[in-house]
Each structure stands twice: as structure tokens, then as C-alpha cells.
């Protein structure tokens, strides 16, 4: 397995908002064409915020007083932008809830996902799945996926009676990279939490 393939298959536990519907195998191309158009429309409505260039600057990299002033100004602007983005995220949270409901637990990777569900499609069914990755309230991910397994209830996964495992058959590479980025972010959070626990003094 090549390195890009390994990145795709790194799986983490997350919470996502999603909806899905079965589609006929014969309509995959037609449905995907429609979803590509819908994705483009939503990209204009929910633009992904760019990373400000100032995040790559630091006080240590400033060699003159003028440069330090520039860095300070950019960092101040970044804080204002982050605050504005947070406000927009809170406003869009309501819309995401109306469209997709409450988040559900899932195991997700760049290659597919397994999620808790009230309904149980059959293995080999083809689904149109639209979801918002955990940590995001922006543009949803559109994918055509195939059901590979359906498991019963597990209390660890909440109250929903089924767990549906799918492989992504059609997904924009940009969206796959969003998912992969999210999986590595979550892995880093877990590692930081473990390091914190190990370094914490004993209660005794």
C-alpha cells in the first residue's frame, strides 16, 4: 500500500451530521453529476476560510523593528478574523442542525465511514450520502458510497439500532483531503491528551 493509500485508511472516531438515501446502481453517474453541481453551488455559499499568511510568521523571524510591527499587526488581524469566523460558524450551526439533525457517532477515514443509523440498508446497496465532518459547520461533503456491512446496536454508539459501514465510491479529492486532515487532527488531540495524562502528578 502506497503512502497516499495509507493516509486514506487512517480511521478515527468522530461525530458527524449526515443524511443518506438509497439510489439505483444504474444512476450513479447521473446522481454524481448532480451532486458535483450541488457541491459547486454550496462552495460559493459556504466558502472554506483560507489560512492567513501571518500564521507562518513569528516574532523570532522578525529581524527589524518594522518587521515586528508588521507581525503584530497581522496577528491582531488574525484574531479578529478568527472571531468573525466563530460567529459565522455559530450562525450556520442552526442551519446545519435543521438540514442534518444532531451529530451521530462514526468511524471515518478518507476511504469510507461507519455510522449509527435508525434505518438499515442492505450490504451492496448504493447510497447518496451528504454529511458535515466533525469540527466543521461549513460546506457539506457529497459522496456516492456502497454499503459493505450493517451491524446491530452497540450501546457505545448511542441509542440508534444500526451501524452502517460504507466505502466512498465517488468523492471529490478536496473533500477526501478535508476528511484526512480531520483524522490527523483528532489523532494529534488524542496523543496530546495521553501525554497530559502521563505527565499529570498522581492524586496521592
N, C-alpha and C positions, 0 to 999 in steps of 0.2 A: 504494500500500500504506500503510495507516494505521500509526501508531507501535506500537500493540499487536501488529499483524501482523508488523512488522519485528522486534520483540523475540522473537516466536516462532521466527523463522527464523535467528536468530544461532546458528551451529553451531561446536562446538569438538570437539577430540579428547579422549577421556576413556577410563577403564576402568570397565566395569560388570559386575556379576554378573547373569546372566539365564537364564531358561528360556522356551521357547515351544512351542506346539503348534498345528497347523492346526485350524481349525473351519469348519463349513459357513456360507456366507453367510446361509442361512435361519435360523441360530440366533444371529445377532449380538445381537439384543435379549435373548434368554433368557440367553446367556452373560454379557452385560454386567450384567444384573440380579444374577446370581450373584456376579460379581466385585465389584459395589457392596457386597453384603452381606459378602463376604470382606474387602474393604478396611476396612469399618467394624469388623469383628472385630479386624483387625490394628492398627487405630488405637488400640484400647484396650490391646493388648498391647505395641505399640511407640510410645508417645506421643512426639511431637516436642517436644524441650525448648524452653520459652519463652525469649525473650531477657530476661535480668534487667534490671530498670529501671535499676539502678545504672550500666549501661554508658553511659547518656546523661548521667551526672553526671561532673564532674571537679573537681579542686582549684580551677581557675580560677573555676568557677561558685559556689564557696562564699564567702559574704560574711561569715560569722561563724565563730568557733572551733567552735561547736556543729555547724554545717553541715559543717565539715571532718571532725569526728569521725564524723558520720553517713556521709559519703562513704567514709572509710577503712574503717568497719565493713562497708559494703555491698561494697566492693571485696574485702575479705578473704573475705566470704561467697561472692562470685562465684568466687574462686579455688578454694574448697572444692567448690563446685558443679561447676566445670569438671573438677576432679579426679575427682569421683564419676561424672560423665558419661563421662569417658575410661575408667574401669574398666568401666562398663556396656557401652560400645562394644567393649572387648576381649572381654568375655564373649559378646556377641552375634555377634562376628566368626566364632566357631566355628560357630554355628548357621547363619549366612548361607552359609558355605562348604559345609556339609552340604546345604543346600537348593538352592544355585545354582552350586556349584562355584567354580572360580577365575575371577577377573575376565578379561574379554576386551576387546580394543580396540574402540572405536566412535567414530563421529562422531555427535554428538547435539545436538538443538535441541528447542525446545518443540513443534515440529511433527512431528518424526519422528527416526529414527536409522538408522545403517548399522553393522552389527556383524559381527564374524568368527564363522563358524559351521562346524561339522562337517557339517551337512546343508544341502541347498539346496532350499527351497520354490520354487514357480514364481511368476512375476510374476502379480499379481492374486489370489493366494491370500490368505485372511484368516487371521490368526494371533491367538491369545491370547498376549500377551507379559507376563511378570511379571519385573521387574528391580529391582535396587538401584542407584541412581545412585552414581557415584564420589564418595568422600568421605563416604558415609553407610553406616551399618550398622543403620539403623532400619527403619521401615515400607517395604516394597516398593511400587513403582508398578505398578498394574494397567492394562493398555491392550488394546483390540482394535485391531489395525493391519492395513493392507493392504500386501502386497509390491509395490514399484514397480520393483525391479531386483535382479538377482542377478549378481554379478561373480565372477571366478575368484580364485585365490590371488595374494596380494601379500605378499612377504616382510616388508615394513614392518609388516604386520598380524600377524605371528607365523606359526605353523605351520598354522592352520586353513585348509582348502582353499577356503572360500567367504566372500563378503562379501554380506550381505543388507541391502538398503535398504527401509525401511518408512515409511509415513505413519501417524500416530496417527489413528484414526477415532473412537475413544471413549477419553476420558481425563478424570479429574476435574480441574477447573481448579486446585485446590490443588496437585495433583501436577505439572501443567504449570508452575505458578509455581516449584515446587521445582527443576525442571529448568532453567528460565530463570535462576533465581538462581545455580545451579551454573555455567551457561555464563558468566555475567558474572564470577563469582569466578575462574574459570580464565583468562578474558581479562585480568583485573587481575594475576594471578600472572605471566602471560607478559610483560605490559608492565613490571612491576617487575623481572623478570629481565633484560629488554633494557636498561632504564635502568642496572641494576647493571653489566652488561657494558660499556656505553658509558662509564660513569664510572670503571671499574677502570683503574689505571695499566698501561701496557704492560710486558710481561715484560722487555723490553730496558731 
